[in-house]
Amino acid sequence: MAKPNYTLKDKTLNGLGNLIRLLPTGTVFIYQFLNPILTNNGHCTIINKYLSGILIALCGLSCGFSCFTDSYTDNEGTTHYGIATMKGLWPTSKSMDTSSYKISVGDFVHAFFTIVVFGVVTILDRNTVDCFFPAFESTEKMLIMVLPPVVGAISSVVFMVFPNKRHGIGYPSN
């Protein structure tokens, strides 16, 4: 069987698709929507800090959890979604063998770096910085300017070494 030739355009679009799958769009939207409310636009009281911290933690967990979800299409053409386990997908259809969907080291690597990238997104948010670190000096602002490209470069290399093979909830299987 001949191996298909992929053009630069195909590889670029595939890489862009993998980047989009890195952070669940719904999770980032919820964070961007609720964060100004919970941080009181950066003018936080102690309750705002707790609520914003809970939001960041829940969204980070959602990003990490999404790395362990997958989908498959059964013999009848129905798409099923599940959570990857040591034995395969759960829940699973009795008519389909899902043992090839077992958790791998790459899933944990993806989850870790997805959470790190979400952390960078939160640090780039002005309301979050003003809420948790109101006295940021110019030297610390340099960290915020340097951190995203560094994390992006490291994450890109790691995701090339551990390509994402999962089609999580909301992403169709090929």
Secondary structure, 3 states (H helix, E strand, C coil): CCCCCCCHHHHHHHHHHHHHHHCCHHHHHHHHHHHHHHCHHHCCCHHHHHHHHHHHHHHHHHHHHHCCEEEEECCCCCEEEEEECCCCEECCCCCCCCHHHCCCHHHHHHHHHHHHHHHHHHHHCHHHHHHHCCCCCHHHHHHHHHHHHHHHHHHHHHHHHCCCCCCCCCCCCC
